[in-house]
């Protein structure tokens, strides 16, 4: 094995982290959805956010399990968007998603090793998705 090839334990760690992110995102969202949905309408925005916080880890896990060369970028994108959701939603459910943010961020760092993505590239996807998420969450509030 050459030094340029990632080792099997690193690839296994990458898969494990992405699977944990998916499982945690689904479990915490299902828990909130089933506890809140009977008392209030979940649409449009709270329901859309809950769909997003399941979709992003699913996209991340899918890209890692398929061995996508873009998986470090997808992990960074997921971590950025989820971090803004966690911060802006901190007064309600956001803090419960902080472990999901950490799982996505660590997956991004591990995926960087496997895909040889630059730190600057991952940071750009993180910051870009964080900015889009912030605009998407703050725009409806500013219009209302």
Backbone as JSON Lines, residues from 0, in Angstrom:
{"i":0,"aa":"X","n":[0.85,-1.18,0.0],"ca":[0.0,0.0,0.0],"c":[0.89,1.23,0.0]}
{"i":1,"aa":"X","n":[0.55,2.2,-0.81],"ca":[1.33,3.43,-0.86],"c":[0.79,4.42,0.16]}
{"i":2,"aa":"X","n":[1.57,5.42,0.45],"ca":[1.18,6.43,1.44],"c":[0.04,7.31,0.93]}
{"i":3,"aa":"X","n":[-0.19,7.33,-0.37],"ca":[-1.22,8.21,-0.91],"c":[-2.62,7.6,-0.83]}
{"i":4,"aa":"X","n":[-2.73,6.31,-0.55],"ca":[-4.03,5.67,-0.47],"c":[-4.55,5.72,0.97]}
{"i":5,"aa":"X","n":[-5.83,6.08,1.14],"ca":[-6.38,6.06,2.49],"c":[-6.51,4.62,2.98]}
{"i":6,"aa":"X","n":[-6.36,4.45,4.27],"ca":[-6.44,3.11,4.84],"c":[-7.89,2.68,5.02]}
{"i":7,"aa":"X","n":[-8.06,1.38,5.15],"ca":[-9.4,0.84,5.35],"c":[-10.05,1.35,6.63]}
{"i":8,"aa":"X","n":[-9.3,1.5,7.75],"ca":[-9.95,2.04,8.95],"c":[-10.48,3.46,8.77]}
{"i":9,"aa":"X","n":[-9.8,4.27,7.97],"ca":[-10.29,5.63,7.74],"c":[-11.58,5.6,6.94]}
{"i":10,"aa":"X","n":[-11.63,4.75,5.94],"ca":[-12.87,4.63,5.15],"c":[-14.0,4.07,6.01]}
{"i":11,"aa":"X","n":[-13.69,3.14,6.88],"ca":[-14.7,2.59,7.78],"c":[-15.2,3.66,8.74]}
{"i":12,"aa":"X","n":[-14.3,4.47,9.27],"ca":[-14.68,5.57,10.15],"c":[-15.58,6.56,9.41]}
{"i":13,"aa":"X","n":[-15.25,6.85,8.19],"ca":[-16.07,7.76,7.37],"c":[-17.48,7.21,7.21]}
{"i":14,"aa":"X","n":[-17.59,5.94,6.92],"ca":[-18.91,5.31,6.77],"c":[-19.68,5.27,8.09]}
{"i":15,"aa":"X","n":[-18.98,4.95,9.15],"ca":[-19.62,4.89,10.46],"c":[-20.15,6.26,10.87]}
{"i":16,"aa":"X","n":[-19.35,7.29,10.7],"ca":[-19.78,8.65,11.06],"c":[-20.98,9.1,10.25]}
{"i":17,"aa":"X","n":[-20.97,8.82,8.95],"ca":[-22.11,9.23,8.12],"c":[-23.37,8.45,8.49]}
{"i":18,"aa":"X","n":[-23.22,7.18,8.8],"ca":[-24.38,6.38,9.22],"c":[-24.92,6.86,10.57]}
{"i":19,"aa":"X","n":[-24.02,7.21,11.48],"ca":[-24.46,7.75,12.77],"c":[-25.18,9.08,12.6]}
{"i":20,"aa":"X","n":[-24.68,9.91,11.69],"ca":[-25.34,11.19,11.42],"c":[-26.75,10.96,10.9]}
{"i":21,"aa":"X","n":[-26.9,10.03,9.99],"ca":[-28.23,9.73,9.45],"c":[-29.15,9.19,10.54]}
{"i":22,"aa":"X","n":[-28.67,8.24,11.32],"ca":[-29.49,7.65,12.38],"c":[-29.88,8.7,13.42]}
{"i":23,"aa":"X","n":[-28.93,9.52,13.83],"ca":[-29.23,10.54,14.84],"c":[-30.21,11.57,14.29]}
{"i":24,"aa":"X","n":[-29.97,12.05,13.07],"ca":[-30.85,13.03,12.47],"c":[-32.28,12.51,12.34]}
{"i":25,"aa":"X","n":[-32.4,11.27,11.91],"ca":[-33.73,10.69,11.78],"c":[-34.4,10.5,13.14]}
{"i":26,"aa":"X","n":[-33.66,9.98,14.11],"ca":[-34.24,9.7,15.43],"c":[-34.68,10.97,16.14]}
{"i":27,"aa":"X","n":[-33.83,11.98,16.16],"ca":[-34.18,13.21,16.88],"c":[-35.32,13.94,16.18]}
{"i":28,"aa":"X","n":[-35.33,13.93,14.86],"ca":[-36.4,14.6,14.12],"c":[-37.72,13.87,14.28]}
{"i":29,"aa":"X","n":[-37.68,12.54,14.21],"ca":[-38.92,11.77,14.41],"c":[-39.48,12.01,15.8]}
{"i":30,"aa":"X","n":[-38.6,12.07,16.78],"ca":[-39.05,12.34,18.14],"c":[-39.74,13.68,18.27]}
{"i":31,"aa":"X","n":[-39.14,14.7,17.7],"ca":[-39.76,16.03,17.75],"c":[-41.04,16.08,16.93]}
{"i":32,"aa":"X","n":[-41.0,15.48,15.76],"ca":[-42.16,15.52,14.88],"c":[-43.38,14.88,15.56]}
{"i":33,"aa":"X","n":[-43.18,13.71,16.15],"ca":[-44.31,13.01,16.75],"c":[-44.78,13.67,18.05]}
{"i":34,"aa":"X","n":[-43.89,14.4,18.72],"ca":[-44.33,15.07,19.95],"c":[-44.99,16.42,19.68]}
{"i":35,"aa":"X","n":[-44.62,17.08,18.59],"ca":[-45.14,18.41,18.3],"c":[-46.31,18.39,17.33]}
{"i":36,"aa":"X","n":[-46.29,17.5,16.37],"ca":[-47.3,17.48,15.3],"c":[-48.75,17.42,15.79]}
{"i":37,"aa":"X","n":[-49.07,16.64,16.82],"ca":[-50.47,16.61,17.24],"c":[-50.98,17.93,17.81]}
{"i":38,"aa":"X","n":[-50.07,18.78,18.29],"ca":[-50.49,20.03,18.92],"c":[-50.5,21.23,17.99]}
{"i":39,"aa":"X","n":[-49.83,21.14,16.87],"ca":[-49.8,22.28,15.96],"c":[-49.56,21.82,14.54]}
{"i":40,"aa":"X","n":[-49.91,22.67,13.63],"ca":[-49.65,22.39,12.22],"c":[-48.15,22.5,11.98]}
{"i":41,"aa":"X","n":[-47.6,21.56,11.25],"ca":[-46.16,21.53,11.02],"c":[-45.76,22.24,9.74]}
{"i":42,"aa":"X","n":[-46.71,22.83,9.04],"ca":[-46.37,23.42,7.76],"c":[-46.63,24.9,7.77]}
{"i":43,"aa":"X","n":[-45.89,25.64,6.98],"ca":[-44.89,25.16,6.06],"c":[-43.48,25.09,6.63]}
{"i":44,"aa":"X","n":[-43.04,26.1,7.4],"ca":[-41.62,26.18,7.7],"c":[-41.1,25.17,8.71]}
{"i":45,"aa":"X","n":[-41.71,24.96,9.86],"ca":[-41.13,23.95,10.76],"c":[-41.06,22.56,10.11]}
{"i":46,"aa":"X","n":[-42.07,22.21,9.36],"ca":[-42.05,20.92,8.67],"c":[-40.96,20.84,7.62]}
{"i":47,"aa":"X","n":[-40.76,21.93,6.91],"ca":[-39.7,21.95,5.89],"c":[-38.32,21.84,6.53]}
{"i":48,"aa":"X","n":[-38.13,22.49,7.66],"ca":[-36.85,22.38,8.36],"c":[-36.61,20.95,8.83]}
{"i":49,"aa":"X","n":[-37.66,20.32,9.33],"ca":[-37.52,18.93,9.79],"c":[-37.2,17.99,8.62]}
{"i":50,"aa":"X","n":[-37.77,18.27,7.47],"ca":[-37.43,17.47,6.29],"c":[-35.97,17.71,5.91]}
{"i":51,"aa":"X","n":[-35.54,18.95,5.98],"ca":[-34.16,19.29,5.63],"c":[-33.15,18.6,6.56]}
{"i":52,"aa":"X","n":[-33.42,18.57,7.85],"ca":[-32.45,18.0,8.78],"c":[-32.42,16.47,8.74]}
{"i":53,"aa":"X","n":[-33.32,15.88,8.01],"ca":[-33.22,14.45,7.71],"c":[-32.61,14.24,6.32]}
{"i":54,"aa":"X","n":[-32.98,15.11,5.38],"ca":[-32.47,14.98,4.02],"c":[-30.95,15.17,3.94]}
{"i":55,"aa":"X","n":[-30.42,16.18,4.62],"ca":[-28.98,16.45,4.54],"c":[-28.13,15.29,5.05]}
{"i":56,"aa":"X","n":[-28.41,14.72,6.23],"ca":[-27.64,13.54,6.64],"c":[-27.85,12.33,5.72]}
{"i":57,"aa":"X","n":[-29.04,12.22,5.14],"ca":[-29.28,11.13,4.19],"c":[-28.44,11.31,2.94]}
{"i":58,"aa":"X","n":[-28.37,12.54,2.45],"ca":[-27.52,12.84,1.29],"c":[-26.05,12.57,1.62]}
{"i":59,"aa":"X","n":[-25.65,12.96,2.8],"ca":[-24.28,12.72,3.25],"c":[-23.97,11.23,3.29]}
{"i":60,"aa":"X","n":[-24.82,10.46,3.96],"ca":[-24.59,9.02,4.07],"c":[-24.6,8.35,2.7]}
{"i":61,"aa":"X","n":[-25.52,8.75,1.85],"ca":[-25.6,8.18,0.51],"c":[-24.32,8.45,-0.27]}
{"i":62,"aa":"X","n":[-23.82,9.68,-0.18],"ca":[-22.6,10.02,-0.93],"c":[-21.38,9.27,-0.41]}
{"i":63,"aa":"X","n":[-21.31,9.06,0.89],"ca":[-20.19,8.32,1.47],"c":[-20.28,6.84,1.1]}
{"i":64,"aa":"X","n":[-21.45,6.27,1.26],"ca":[-21.61,4.84,0.97],"c":[-21.41,4.53,-0.51]}
{"i":65,"aa":"X","n":[-21.76,5.47,-1.38],"ca":[-21.55,5.27,-2.81],"c":[-20.11,5.57,-3.24]}
{"i":66,"aa":"X","n":[-19.34,6.18,-2.34],"ca":[-17.96,6.51,-2.66],"c":[-17.83,7.69,-3.6]}
{"i":67,"aa":"X","n":[-18.75,8.64,-3.49],"ca":[-18.73,9.81,-4.36],"c":[-17.45,10.62,-4.15]}
{"i":68,"aa":"X","n":[-16.83,11.06,-5.24],"ca":[-15.64,11.91,-5.09],"c":[-15.98,13.28,-4.5]}
{"i":69,"aa":"X","n":[-17.25,13.63,-4.47],"ca":[-17.7,14.92,-3.92],"c":[-18.14,14.82,-2.46]}
{"i":70,"aa":"X","n":[-17.92,13.69,-1.82],"ca":[-18.49,13.49,-0.5],"c":[-17.94,14.43,0.57]}
{"i":71,"aa":"X","n":[-16.7,14.87,0.47],"ca":[-16.18,15.84,1.44],"c":[-16.9,17.17,1.3]}
{"i":72,"aa":"X","n":[-17.21,17.54,0.07],"ca":[-17.95,18.78,-0.16],"c":[-19.38,18.66,0.34]}
{"i":73,"aa":"X","n":[-20.0,17.52,0.1],"ca":[-21.37,17.31,0.57],"c":[-21.41,17.3,2.09]}
{"i":74,"aa":"X","n":[-20.43,16.7,2.72],"ca":[-20.36,16.69,4.18],"c":[-20.18,18.1,4.71]}
{"i":75,"aa":"X","n":[-19.34,18.89,4.06],"ca":[-19.12,20.28,4.49],"c":[-20.38,21.11,4.3]}
{"i":76,"aa":"X","n":[-21.05,20.9,3.17],"ca":[-22.31,21.58,2.9],"c":[-23.34,21.24,3.97]}
{"i":77,"aa":"X","n":[-23.45,19.97,4.3],"ca":[-24.4,19.53,5.33],"c":[-24.06,20.14,6.68]}
{"i":78,"aa":"X","n":[-22.8,20.12,7.04],"ca":[-22.38,20.67,8.34],"c":[-22.67,22.16,8.42]}
{"i":79,"aa":"X","n":[-22.45,22.89,7.33],"ca":[-22.71,24.33,7.33],"c":[-24.18,24.66,7.51]}
{"i":80,"aa":"X","n":[-25.02,24.01,6.73],"ca":[-26.47,24.27,6.81],"c":[-27.03,23.83,8.17]}
{"i":81,"aa":"X","n":[-26.59,22.68,8.65],"ca":[-27.09,22.19,9.93],"c":[-26.6,23.05,11.1]}
{"i":82,"aa":"X","n":[-25.4,23.62,10.97],"ca":[-24.9,24.47,12.06],"c":[-25.75,25.73,12.2]}
{"i":83,"aa":"X","n":[-26.14,26.32,11.08],"ca":[-26.99,27.5,11.15],"c":[-28.37,27.13,11.7]}
{"i":84,"aa":"X","n":[-28.91,26.01,11.27],"ca":[-30.19,25.56,11.83],"c":[-30.07,25.4,13.34]}
{"i":85,"aa":"X","n":[-28.98,24.8,13.79],"ca":[-28.79,24.58,15.21],"c":[-28.66,25.88,15.98]}
{"i":86,"aa":"X","n":[-27.94,26.84,15.41],"ca":[-27.74,28.13,16.09],"c":[-29.02,28.97,16.09]}
{"i":87,"aa":"X","n":[-29.63,29.13,14.93],"ca":[-30.84,29.96,14.84],"c":[-32.04,29.31,15.53]}
{"i":88,"aa":"X","n":[-32.03,28.02,15.63],"ca":[-33.11,27.32,16.31],"c":[-32.8,26.98,17.75]}
{"i":89,"aa":"X","n":[-31.76,27.61,18.31],"ca":[-31.29,27.27,19.65],"c":[-32.34,27.49,20.73]}
{"i":90,"aa":"X","n":[-33.25,28.41,20.51],"ca":[-34.27,28.69,21.53],"c":[-35.38,27.64,21.53]}
{"i":91,"aa":"X","n":[-35.41,26.79,20.52],"ca":[-36.43,25.73,20.5],"c":[-35.74,24.37,20.41]}
{"i":92,"aa":"X","n":[-35.55,23.85,19.23],"ca":[-35.0,22.5,19.07],"c":[-33.56,22.48,18.57]}
{"i":93,"aa":"X","n":[-33.03,23.62,18.23],"ca":[-31.73,23.68,17.58],"c":[-30.58,23.02,18.33]}
{"i":94,"aa":"X","n":[-30.53,23.21,19.63],"ca":[-29.41,22.65,20.39],"c":[-29.4,21.12,20.38]}
{"i":95,"aa":"X","n":[-30.55,20.52,20.2],"ca":[-30.6,19.06,20.11],"c":[-29.93,18.55,18.83]}
{"i":96,"aa":"X","n":[-29.77,19.44,17.86],"ca":[-29.13,19.07,16.6],"c":[-27.62,19.34,16.59]}
{"i":97,"aa":"X","n":[-27.09,19.86,17.67],"ca":[-25.66,20.12,17.73],"c":[-24.82,18.85,17.55]}
{"i":98,"aa":"X","n":[-25.2,17.71,18.15],"ca":[-24.43,16.48,17.86],"c":[-24.45,16.1,16.38]}
{"i":99,"aa":"X","n":[-25.54,16.38,15.7],"ca":[-25.62,16.11,14.26],"c":[-24.64,17.01,13.5]}
{"i":100,"aa":"X","n":[-24.54,18.26,13.9],"ca":[-23.58,19.17,13.28],"c":[-22.17,18.63,13.47]}
{"i":101,"aa":"X","n":[-21.86,18.2,14.68],"ca":[-20.52,17.68,14.96],"c":[-20.23,16.42,14.16]}
{"i":102,"aa":"X","n":[-21.2,15.53,14.04],"ca":[-21.02,14.32,13.23],"c":[-20.76,14.67,11.76]}
{"i":103,"aa":"X","n":[-21.51,15.62,11.23],"ca":[-21.32,16.03,9.84],"c":[-19.96,16.7,9.65]}
{"i":104,"aa":"X","n":[-19.55,17.52,10.6],"ca":[-18.26,18.22,10.49],"c":[-17.1,17.24,10.58]}
{"i":105,"aa":"X","n":[-17.18,16.29,11.49],"ca":[-16.1,15.29,11.6],"c":[-16.09,14.4,10.37]}
{"i":106,"aa":"X","n":[-17.25,14.07,9.85],"ca":[-17.31,13.29,8.61],"c":[-16.65,14.07,7.47]}
{"i":107,"aa":"X","n":[-16.87,15.37,7.43],"ca":[-16.24,16.19,6.39],"c":[-14.72,16.15,6.52]}
{"i":108,"aa":"X","n":[-14.23,16.23,7.74],"ca":[-12.78,16.19,7.94],"c":[-12.18,14.83,7.56]}
{"i":109,"aa":"X","n":[-12.87,13.77,7.91],"ca":[-12.4,12.43,7.55],"c":[-12.5,12.23,6.04]}
{"i":110,"aa":"X","n":[-13.57,12.71,5.44],"ca":[-13.74,12.58,3.99],"c":[-12.67,13.35,3.23]}
{"i":111,"aa":"X","n":[-12.21,14.44,3.82],"ca":[-11.11,15.2,3.2],"c":[-9.88,14.32,3.02]}
{"i":112,"aa":"X","n":[-9.6,13.5,4.01],"ca":[-8.44,12.61,3.94],"c":[-8.61,11.61,2.8]}
{"i":113,"aa":"X","n":[-9.81,11.07,2.69],"ca":[-10.07,10.05,1.67],"c":[-10.08,10.64,0.27]}
{"i":114,"aa":"X","n":[-10.7,11.79,0.09],"ca":[-10.88,12.37,-1.24],"c":[-9.78,13.36,-1.63]}
{"i":115,"aa":"X","n":[-8.93,13.7,-0.69],"ca":[-7.85,14.68,-0.93],"c":[-8.4,16.08,-1.24]}
{"i":116,"aa":"X","n":[-9.57,16.38,-0.71],"ca":[-10.16,17.71,-0.86],"c":[-9.37,18.69,0.01]}
{"i":117,"aa":"X","n":[-9.22,19.91,-0.47],"ca":[-8.5,20.9,0.31],"c":[-9.37,21.43,1.44]}
{"i":118,"aa":"X","n":[-8.72,21.89,2.48],"ca":[-9.45,22.49,3.6],"c":[-10.18,23.75,3.15]}
{"i":119,"aa":"X","n":[-9.56,24.51,2.27],"ca":[-10.2,25.73,1.75],"c":[-11.46,25.39,0.96]}
{"i":120,"aa":"X","n":[-11.42,24.32,0.19],"ca":[-12.61,23.91,-0.56],"c":[-13.74,23.51,0.36]}
{"i":121,"aa":"X","n":[-13.42,22.74,1.39],"ca":[-14.45,22.33,2.35],"c":[-14.99,23.54,3.11]}
{"i":122,"aa":"X","n":[-14.09,24.45,3.48],"ca":[-14.53,25.65,4.2],"c":[-15.45,26.5,3.33]}
{"i":123,"aa":"X","n":[-15.16,26.58,2.05],"ca":[-16.01,27.36,1.14],"c":[-17.41,26.76,1.07]}
{"i":124,"aa":"X","n":[-17.52,25.44,1.0],"ca":[-18.83,24.8,0.97],"c":[-19.55,24.97,2.31]}
{"i":125,"aa":"X","n":[-18.81,24.9,3.4],"ca":[-19.39,25.1,4.72],"c":[-19.97,26.51,4.84]}
{"i":126,"aa":"X","n":[-19.16,27.51,4.54],"ca":[-19.58,28.9,4.68],"c":[-20.71,29.23,3.69]}
{"i":127,"aa":"X","n":[-20.59,28.75,2.45],"ca":[-21.63,29.02,1.47],"c":[-22.97,28.44,1.85]}
{"i":128,"aa":"X","n":[-22.98,27.2,2.32],"ca":[-24.25,26.6,2.72],"c":[-24.79,27.23,3.99]}
{"i":129,"aa":"X","n":[-23.89,27.65,4.88],"ca":[-24.33,28.34,6.1],"c":[-25.0,29.66,5.74]}
{"i":130,"aa":"X","n":[-24.42,30.39,4.8],"ca":[-25.01,31.66,4.37],"c":[-26.37,31.45,3.72]}
{"i":131,"aa":"X","n":[-26.48,30.45,2.86],"ca":[-27.78,30.17,2.23],"c":[-28.82,29.74,3.25]}
{"i":132,"aa":"X","n":[-28.42,28.92,4.2],"ca":[-29.35,28.48,5.25],"c":[-29.8,29.67,6.09]}
{"i":133,"aa":"X","n":[-28.88,30.54,6.44],"ca":[-29.26,31.72,7.23],"c":[-30.24,32.59,6.46]}
{"i":134,"aa":"X","n":[-29.98,32.81,5.19],"ca":[-30.92,33.61,4.38],"c":[-32.27,32.91,4.29]}
{"i":135,"aa":"X","n":[-32.26,31.61,4.09],"ca":[-33.5,30.87,4.0],"c":[-34.3,30.86,5.28]}
{"i":136,"aa":"X","n":[-33.63,30.95,6.41],"ca":[-34.35,30.96,7.68],"c":[-34.77,32.38,8.09]}
{"i":137,"aa":"X","n":[-33.97,33.37,7.75],"ca":[-34.26,34.73,8.18],"c":[-35.18,35.48,7.23]}
{"i":138,"aa":"X","n":[-35.19,35.13,5.96],"ca":[-36.04,35.82,5.0],"c":[-37.52,35.73,5.34]}
{"i":139,"aa":"X","n":[-38.06,34.54,5.64],"ca":[-39.49,34.49,5.98],"c":[-39.83,35.32,7.22]}
{"i":140,"aa":"X","n":[-38.9,35.42,8.15],"ca":[-39.14,36.22,9.34],"c":[-39.18,37.7,9.0]}
{"i":141,"aa":"X","n":[-38.28,38.12,8.09],"ca":[-38.23,39.54,7.74],"c":[-39.43,39.97,6.89]}
{"i":142,"aa":"X","n":[-40.02,39.03,6.17],"ca":[-41.18,39.36,5.33],"c":[-42.44,39.45,6.17]}
{"i":143,"aa":"X","n":[-42.52,38.66,7.2],"ca":[-43.74,38.62,8.03],"c":[-43.96,39.85,8.85]}
